[in-house]
């Protein structure tokens, strides 16, 4: 989450390694995260000229084209990448999505049919998932055939789960969710589906108990705590959401998903306390957020308001100056200045 520092590190080496496609690709992605879209596009194009098999770079370039309102160029890039890496399922999925964006129904159907008739179980599963949207009956046949060919594949089990979710078959949802969870106990999709099925069958208390039991059963099952926390956050019960959220954060070793979630949760809790006039508690939540994401501008904005409510104008001005010096978010800086002036 510090693209400017990444850019500086890469630029120290880029001149002497300008023919290194992986380094160029990394440089292009860092430029993209820094907001330099035009330069990022040119750098990634140069990287792909050196090595057109870099699928993730092709997808990033397609994303850049989509972001600049050039979906046809994005499609051309994805189709070009597919010629070099036809077995890549992420690329297959993105290509189907791009056909949807451009409403190219015929091209989408031909491509999905090609995947359905391929020798690859993974591609057949991808085709089945795509068909769920347009032809559920045919999708079920394709998915069933892929599953029968390899009932232990993550791809085929996932496809069976998605078909069960679409048909709202709680028993099948539980069956295939639990199979996926045996492969990965932190599969969020499978765990959320299983909890939802439990809720449909026996109510929300049953779902929470199911997640709680999984959390106690395995110290590595951070996803169970994550979903428990999300349940409470969705009901605006932030105080109940924070303990399981913090457990998920620790158990997951501060991974991106839990870190990002907890920063948002701390923001929500801090804002609620701020509206209630509890500046000290609000500041504590902000400090917790800053422990995860130091110098986060939204956290600092909330902190300024907490200091203002506590009549600490000088401290608020210090924080405002810090945000301005970082220049990471001019919009937040203006909001902070406005809050102080008011």
N, C-alpha and C positions, 0 to 999 in steps of 0.2 A: 504493500500500500504506500510505498514511497518511490514513485516512478522517477522523480527528478534525480534521486540518488542513484537509481539504477542506470539512468541515462549517463550520468557522469562516469560511473564505473565502466560502462560499455565503451564510451567515447575515448577512454584512455587506450583502448585496444583496437578500435575499429579501423584506424588508418593502416596499421600494419597487418590487418587480417580482413581486408575488404573483400577477399574472395572466399571467405568462410560463410557458407549459407546459413548455418545454425546461429552464428553470431549476428549476422545481418537480420535474421528472423527475430531474434531476441530484441535487437535494436528497434526494429519496426514496431513490435508489440509494446515496448516501453514508450516509444513516441506516441502510439495510439492512446495509451493510458494518460499521457501528459497533455493530450488534447491537440497534438500536432498531426492532424488527420491526413493532410495532403502529403507531408513528408513521410509519414508512416506508410502510406499507400505505396509511394515510390520505392521505399526501402524494401518492403515486403515483396513487391514485384521483382526487384533485383535478386532477392534471395531465392525466389521460386524459379527464376531463369537459371540459376546455378543448380538447384535441386527441386524439380517439380513434384517430388514425392512427399514433401513435407505437408501432410494433411492439415495439421493444426494451424499452420501458417496460412494455408489456402482458406480455411474457415475464418480466421481472423481478418484476412483481406476481404472476404465476402461480407463480413460484419461491418467493415469500414465502408464498403460500398453501400450497404443498406443504410448505414448511419448518415450517409451523405445523399440519401434519396436517389440512389442509382441501383435499383433492384435487378435490372437486366444485366448489368455488369457483374453483380453478385452471382447471378445464375450462371453466367458464362464461366466465371471463375470456379464455381463448384462443379460444373460439368467437365471442365478441363481437369480438375483434380481427380474426379471420378475415373477418368480414363487411365490415370496412373495408379490409382489405389481403389479398385472396384470392390474390394472385400471389406473396406473400412465401414463399420456400421454407423459411426457418428456422422461420417460424410453422407451416407445413404439417408439418414434421418434429416440432415440439414438440406439435402437436395429436395426431398419430399416437401419440407416446410417452404422452400423457396418457390416450388411449383404452386403451392397454396397461396403464397403472397401475391404471385402474379396471376392467379386464377387460371393457370394452364391445366385445365382438367384432363384433356386428352393426353398431354405429355406425362402428367402425373400417373394416370392409369397405365400407360405403357411401361413406365419405369417400375411401378409396383408389380405389375404382371411379370416383368423380367426377374425381379427379386424373388417372387413366389415360385418361379420355375427353375431357380438356380440350385446348384448342388450344396450350397452353404446353408446349414441349419440356422445360422445367425441371420442371414439375409432373408430366409423364409419367415423367420420370426418378425423381422422388421416389416416385411410385406403384410403379414397378418395384422400387426399393430396399425399400419396405415389403412388397411381395409376396414378396420373397426368404424372409421368415420364415414365411409361411403357404402360399404356392403357388409354389414355385420354377419350375415349368414355365410358368405364366402370366407370372411375373416376367420370364423370359427373353424371351418374346414382346414384352411391353411395352417392355423395355429395348432390344431389337433394333430395334423400330419407331422409337423415339426417336432411337437412334444413326444409323439410316439417314436420318432426316429432317435431322439435323445432326451429322455425325461430328466436327466441330471444337469442339463445345461441351464445356466443362469438366464440365458436369452429366452429359452422356451418356457421356463417356469414363469418368468416375468410376463411373457405374452399371455400365458394362461391366466395370470392374476389380473391383467388389464381387461381381458375378456370377461372375467368374473365380476370385476368392478362395474363394467358397462351393463351387464345383465342384472346387477344388484343381487347376486347370489351369495349370501353371507357365508354359507357353508364352504363354498368353493374359494371364496376370498380368504377364509381362515386356513384352508388346506394349502393353498399355494403361497400365502404369506409366510406361513410357518416353514415351508420348504426353502424359501428365499432366506429366511432368518437363520436357518441352519448353516447356510453358506456365508452369511454376513449378518451378525446380530445387530449391526447398526444401520441396516438398510431402512432409511427413513420412509420410503414409499411403502414397503411391505409392512413396517410397524404401524404406520398411520392407517393403512387399510385394515389391518387386523384389529386395531383399537376401534375403528369406526364400525366394523362388523360386530364386535362385542357390544358396542353401544346400541346398535340396531336390535340386537337379540335381547339384551338384558338391561340396557340403560347406561348412563354416563358413569355411575359409580362402578359398574362392572369393568368398563374400559380403563378407568383410573387404577383399579385394583390389578388388572392385567399388566399394566405398565409398571406399577409399583413392584409387583412380584418379579418381573424381568429385571428391574433395576437391582433388587436385592440378590437375585440369583447369580448375576455376573457383574463384577466390578468394572468390566470393560464396556458394559452396555450403556453408554452415555446417551444414546438416542431415546431410551425410555424416559430418562429424566428430562430430556429436551422437549419431548411431546407433552409430558406432564406440565412443564413450565408454560408451554404454548397454550395449553388448555386454560390455565388461570389467567394468562395475559389476555386471551381473547374475551374473557369475562371482566376485564379491567381490575382483576384482583392481583395487583402487582406485588404486594407483600407476600402472597402465597406463591407467586410465580418465581420470585427471585431465588429461594433456596434450591429448588431442583434445577433451575437454570445455572446456578453457580456450580452445582454438582456435575452437570453436563459439561460445563466449561473446563473443569479440572480433569474429569475423566477423559475428555477428548484431546487433552494436551493443548488446549487453546486453539483448536482448528478454526479455519475461516468461518465455517457456518455458525458454530456456537459463539465465537468471538463477536461476529457481526450482530447476531441476535441479542446477545447480552448488552451490547452498547445501546441498542434500540430500547431494550427493556429498562435499563437504567435511565435513559432519557425520559421514557414515559413515566416512570416512578418519580423522577426528580421534578418533572413538570407538574404532576398531580400534587406533590407536596408544596410546590411553589405557589400554586393556586390556592392552597389551603393556608398559606402564610407561614409554612414551616421551613424557613430558609436553611436552618442547620441540617435537617434531614435531607433536604433537596441537595445541599452541597455535598453531603456524604455520598449520595447516589452518583452525583457528577464525578466525584473523585474516583469512585469505583470504575466508572466508564473510562476515565482518563488513564487508569492503570492498564486497561486493555488497549486503548487507542490514544496514546499521548498526543496532546495538541489538537485533538479532534475539534473542529470549529463549532459544531452544534453543541458539544459539551460545554465549550467555553462561553457560548452565547447564553446557555441556561445558567452557568455559574455567574456571569455578569448580573443577570436579573436577580439571582439569589443574594448577591452582595448589595444590590440596590435596595432590595426589600429590607435588608439588615442595616441600611443606612451606611454602608461602607463604600462611599463614592470613590475614594482614592484607590481602593483595591479594584473596583470595577474599571477605573481608567487604566490601571496597570495591565489588566487582562485585555482590554481593548487594544492597547498598544502592542501587546504580544501577538494578537490575531492579525493586526495590520502589518507587523513586521514579517510574519510568516507568508502573507500574501497568498494563502492557499485557497481562500474562498472570499472574494471581494464582496459578494452579496451578504454573507454573514457579518463581515466587517461593517458594512453600512447599517445593518440592522442593529448591531451593538451600539454604534455611534448614535443612532436615533433613540435607542432606549435610554442612553446616558443623558442626552440632551433633554428628553422629556421628563 
